[in-house]
Amino acid sequence: MKRRRVVAGNWKMNLNSLEANDLVQDLLSLKHESARIILGVPFVYIASLARLTNGSNIEIAAQNCHHEQKGAYTGEISVEMLKSIGTDYVILGHSERREYFNEDDTLILQKMQLAHEAGLKVIYCCGEPLSVREAGSQNEFVQNQLAQSLLKLSAEEMKNTIVAYEPIWAIGTGKTATADQAQSMHQHIRQLISAQFGQEIADQSSILYGGSVKPANAEELFSKDDVDGGLVGGASLKAELFGPIIEANL
């Protein structure tokens, strides 16, 4: 099976309702039917945008979920709630969740398994801070992240998981890993997946690059053998920027 090439946008805590609707309408008008697009949108927009994109090549992702199925967790959102309103994916392990909300790999694994149990697919994020990259220990760092989370999934769960490598030092900083740096890490991640789940699943697993992806660097990044697209932050908030990134991955 050919690997799925994907461009995913992570809106984070941006856009009001009107802006969100207008952006999706603009993306739908691009007519890139062959493109595979996932939009990670705030919880409050999921239901309406799932209806708006129904039948199109755009899928909707939540940016988080709770680690319990239900209960007295005021303000939290369960995987069953997400599934019931048309959510396709949930983004888990993002560096901002790890840093600002103290989410560790044990918690992330729990969320991933709950999401898969509910029938959601997962975009799993991993990546190293600048200090680790400067020390040359990025491979060991990411391997440890995967060993405690992603590589504990079942083979069937892995088939429904997209991996996003996001070097923390390149998120929102304007810095970007070179295409060769991205390829090297993506190849390393694919080898780890192969060792745990077998070469067939590794070959089918989409691995996205996330870290200041923009129209100027998207084509070079996406041209690498093990880079199957991108997880895009700020540039996903404007159709005139996100559109060319989508085109670069066709």
C-alpha positions in Angstrom: 0.0 0.0 0.0 1.3 3.4 -0.9 2.0 5.7 2.0 -0.6 8.4 2.7 0.8 11.9 2.0 -0.9 14.4 4.4 -0.8 18.1 5.2 -2.3 18.8 8.6 -3.0 22.2 10.0 -2.9 22.9 13.8 -4.9 26.1 14.4 -4.1 26.0 18.2 -6.0 28.8 20.0 -6.7 31.0 17.0 -9.5 32.2 14.8 -13.1 33.2 15.8 -16.1 31.3 14.4 -16.5 33.5 11.3 -12.8 33.4 10.5 -12.7 29.6 10.9 -15.7 29.1 8.6 -14.2 31.5 5.9 -10.9 29.7 6.0 -12.4 26.3 5.5 -14.6 27.6 2.6 -11.4 29.0 1.0 -9.6 25.7 1.4 -12.6 23.8 -0.1 -12.5 26.2 -3.1 -8.9 25.3 -3.9 -10.2 22.1 -5.7 -7.2 20.0 -4.6 -9.3 16.8 -4.6 -6.2 14.5 -4.6 -4.8 16.3 -1.5 -5.2 14.8 1.9 -5.9 17.5 4.4 -6.5 17.4 8.2 -7.4 20.4 10.2 -6.7 20.5 14.0 -9.4 22.9 15.1 -10.6 24.2 18.6 -13.2 22.0 20.2 -16.0 24.6 19.7 -15.7 24.4 15.9 -15.5 20.7 15.4 -19.2 19.9 14.8 -19.9 22.7 12.4 -16.7 22.2 10.4 -17.2 18.4 10.3 -20.6 19.1 8.6 -19.1 21.7 6.3 -16.3 19.3 5.1 -18.4 16.2 5.0 -17.7 14.3 1.7 -14.6 16.4 0.9 -10.9 15.6 1.2 -10.7 17.6 4.5 -10.8 15.7 7.8 -11.2 17.3 11.2 -9.0 16.7 14.2 -9.3 17.7 17.8 -6.3 19.2 19.4 -6.6 17.2 22.6 -8.8 14.8 24.6 -9.1 13.7 28.2 -7.4 10.6 29.5 -10.5 9.1 31.1 -13.7 7.9 29.4 -16.1 10.0 31.4 -16.7 11.4 34.9 -16.4 14.5 37.1 -13.8 16.3 35.1 -15.2 19.8 34.7 -14.3 21.5 31.5 -12.8 18.4 29.9 -13.7 16.6 26.6 -13.9 12.8 26.2 -13.0 10.7 23.2 -16.7 9.6 22.9 -17.8 13.2 22.8 -15.4 13.9 20.0 -16.4 10.8 18.0 -20.1 11.7 18.4 -19.7 15.1 16.7 -17.8 13.9 13.6 -14.1 14.1 14.7 -11.8 12.0 12.6 -8.4 12.5 14.4 -7.0 13.8 17.7 -3.6 15.4 18.0 -1.7 13.9 21.0 1.8 14.5 22.5 2.2 18.0 21.1 5.1 19.8 22.7 2.9 22.6 24.0 0.8 20.0 25.8 3.9 18.4 27.2 5.4 21.7 28.3 2.5 23.8 29.5 0.3 21.0 30.8 3.0 18.6 32.1 1.8 15.7 29.9 4.2 12.8 30.0 4.5 9.8 27.8 2.5 7.6 30.1 -0.5 10.0 30.0 -0.1 10.4 26.2 -0.2 6.6 25.7 -3.4 6.4 27.8 -5.0 9.1 25.7 -3.9 7.4 22.5 -5.3 4.0 23.5 -8.6 5.6 24.6 -8.8 7.4 21.3 -8.3 4.3 19.2 -10.8 2.4 21.3 -13.4 5.0 20.5 -12.6 4.8 16.8 -10.6 8.0 16.4 -7.3 8.1 14.5 -4.3 9.8 16.1 -1.7 12.3 15.1 1.2 11.5 17.6 3.8 14.2 18.1 7.4 13.8 19.2 10.6 15.9 19.1 13.5 17.3 20.9 14.4 20.7 22.5 17.3 22.8 21.3 19.6 21.6 24.1 19.3 18.0 23.1 19.8 18.8 19.4 22.9 20.8 20.3 24.2 17.9 22.3 23.7 15.6 19.3 21.4 13.3 21.4 18.2 13.9 19.4 17.9 10.3 18.1 18.1 8.9 21.7 15.7 11.4 23.0 13.0 10.7 20.4 13.6 7.0 20.7 12.9 7.2 24.4 9.7 9.2 23.7 8.5 6.5 21.3 9.5 3.6 23.5 7.2 4.9 26.3 4.2 5.7 24.1 3.9 5.0 20.4 5.7 1.7 20.4 3.4 0.4 23.1 0.4 0.6 20.8 -1.0 -2.6 19.1 -0.2 -3.1 15.4 -3.8 -2.3 14.5 -3.6 1.0 16.5 -0.3 1.9 14.8 -2.0 1.5 11.4 -4.4 4.3 12.4 -1.7 6.6 13.7 0.2 9.4 11.9 3.5 10.4 13.4 4.5 14.1 13.4 8.1 14.9 14.2 8.3 18.4 15.6 11.7 19.7 16.7 10.7 21.9 19.6 13.4 24.5 18.7 11.8 25.1 15.3 8.2 25.6 16.5 7.0 29.2 16.1 10.6 30.4 16.1 11.1 30.9 12.4 13.9 28.3 12.6 13.4 25.2 10.5 15.3 21.9 10.5 17.1 21.5 7.2 15.5 19.0 4.8 18.4 16.6 5.5 17.9 16.9 9.3 14.2 16.2 8.9 14.9 13.2 6.6 17.5 11.8 9.1 15.0 11.9 12.0 12.1 10.6 9.9 14.2 7.7 8.7 15.2 7.0 12.3 11.5 7.0 13.4 10.5 4.7 10.6 13.3 2.2 11.6 12.0 2.2 15.2 8.5 1.5 13.9 9.8 -1.3 11.7 11.7 -2.9 14.6 8.5 -2.9 16.7 5.7 -3.6 14.1 7.4 -4.9 11.0 8.5 -3.3 7.8 5.1 -3.4 6.1 3.5 -1.2 8.8 6.6 1.0 8.8 6.4 1.5 5.1 2.7 2.4 5.4 3.1 4.8 8.3 2.9 8.5 7.4 5.5 10.7 9.2 5.0 14.4 9.0 7.4 17.2 9.7 6.2 20.0 12.0 8.3 23.1 12.7 7.9 26.4 10.9 6.7 24.9 7.6 6.0 27.6 5.1 5.6 27.9 1.3 9.3 28.7 0.9 10.5 25.5 2.4 7.7 23.0 2.0 8.7 21.6 -1.4 12.2 20.8 -0.3 11.1 19.3 3.0 8.4 17.2 1.3 10.8 15.9 -1.4 12.6 13.7 1.1 11.9 10.0 1.0 10.7 9.7 4.6 8.9 13.0 4.9 5.3 12.4 4.0 3.9 15.9 4.5 3.7 18.4 7.3 2.0 19.4 10.5 1.7 23.2 10.0 1.0 25.8 12.6 0.9 29.5 11.8 0.9 29.1 8.0 -2.3 27.0 8.3 -4.3 30.0 9.4 -4.3 31.7 6.0 -5.4 30.0 2.8 -2.9 32.0 0.7 -0.1 30.3 2.8 -1.6 26.9 3.4 -2.7 26.4 -0.2 0.9 26.4 -1.6 2.0 24.1 1.2 -0.7 21.7 0.2 0.3 21.9 -3.5 3.9 21.2 -2.5 2.8 17.8 -1.2 0.8 16.7 -4.2 
